[in-house]
């Protein structure tokens, strides 16, 4: 089954404790992206990757890091989480970054930073 | 910068009534336009999209949307609402001028369907 998986689905952590949210897709997609969803703000793009070893900032990259060492994986790293990073996070992938193709979303990771 | 405005954070309709969810974008260049739906505790899934060609596009579950360049709009409609349509709907655009790599989402509209 074609899918985007994220782990963990739920995470509660404390300020400053480094964490990684994993994202994997099995569709051989070139393009992957991370979003955060906050009430009243919709989804905002954090980082995206056009292909292996090629990443760029979205609209809200502060406090986040990403890497794309393999085509299927695109982990999101919070080196020193803060309470304002409490949010619902979605990973997405697309066959191309050209924009006209739909994105396939993972189930989401709900992160709480205390 | 590109922006997307969805008019109405909440819309309530009766079962069988017309559904109209509004989306306006700001762009001097016609972007690629999408509507996604999010059911509770799930990720987003594509309803429909406009890239080029026919301006009236049909999607899944009886939804359709019309791209109106003069109005910079891409409103989503469904002739007859069903209880299962209750969800949150997001309009999104990607800008061909930036290679489409960046996608901008609207704030979302939550649709309530009354029996």
HADDOCK unambig.tbl for C-alpha pairs under 7 A between the chains (distance, minus, plus):
assign (segid A and resid 40 and name CA) (segid B and resid 107 and name CA) 5.45 0.50 0.50
assign (segid A and resid 41 and name CA) (segid B and resid 107 and name CA) 4.66 0.50 0.50
assign (segid A and resid 42 and name CA) (segid B and resid 105 and name CA) 6.17 0.50 0.50
assign (segid A and resid 42 and name CA) (segid B and resid 106 and name CA) 5.67 0.50 0.50
assign (segid A and resid 42 and name CA) (segid B and resid 107 and name CA) 3.76 0.50 0.50
assign (segid A and resid 42 and name CA) (segid B and resid 108 and name CA) 5.59 0.50 0.50
assign (segid A and resid 43 and name CA) (segid B and resid 105 and name CA) 5.68 0.50 0.50
assign (segid A and resid 44 and name CA) (segid B and resid 105 and name CA) 6.88 0.50 0.50
assign (segid A and resid 58 and name CA) (segid B and resid 102 and name CA) 6.76 0.50 0.50
assign (segid A and resid 97 and name CA) (segid B and resid 100 and name CA) 6.13 0.50 0.50
assign (segid A and resid 97 and name CA) (segid B and resid 101 and name CA) 5.18 0.50 0.50
assign (segid A and resid 98 and name CA) (segid B and resid 99 and name CA) 5.33 0.50 0.50
assign (segid A and resid 98 and name CA) (segid B and resid 100 and name CA) 4.80 0.50 0.50
assign (segid A and resid 98 and name CA) (segid B and resid 101 and name CA) 6.28 0.50 0.50
assign (segid A and resid 99 and name CA) (segid B and resid 32 and name CA) 6.74 0.50 0.50
assign (segid A and resid 99 and name CA) (segid B and resid 94 and name CA) 5.58 0.50 0.50
assign (segid A and resid 99 and name CA) (segid B and resid 96 and name CA) 6.68 0.50 0.50
assign (segid A and resid 99 and name CA) (segid B and resid 99 and name CA) 6.63 0.50 0.50
assign (segid A and resid 99 and name CA) (segid B and resid 100 and name CA) 3.73 0.50 0.50
assign (segid A and resid 99 and name CA) (segid B and resid 101 and name CA) 5.92 0.50 0.50
assign (segid A and resid 100 and name CA) (segid B and resid 32 and name CA) 5.83 0.50 0.50
assign (segid A and resid 100 and name CA) (segid B and resid 51 and name CA) 5.94 0.50 0.50
assign (segid A and resid 102 and name CA) (segid B and resid 46 and name CA) 6.84 0.50 0.50
assign (segid A and resid 104 and name CA) (segid B and resid 45 and name CA) 6.79 0.50 0.50
assign (segid A and resid 105 and name CA) (segid B and resid 43 and name CA) 5.54 0.50 0.50
assign (segid A and resid 105 and name CA) (segid B and resid 44 and name CA) 5.75 0.50 0.50
assign (segid A and resid 105 and name CA) (segid B and resid 45 and name CA) 6.89 0.50 0.50
assign (segid A and resid 106 and name CA) (segid B and resid 43 and name CA) 5.64 0.50 0.50
assign (segid A and resid 107 and name CA) (segid B and resid 42 and name CA) 5.19 0.50 0.50
assign (segid A and resid 107 and name CA) (segid B and resid 43 and name CA) 4.46 0.50 0.50
assign (segid A and resid 108 and name CA) (segid B and resid 43 and name CA) 6.03 0.50 0.50
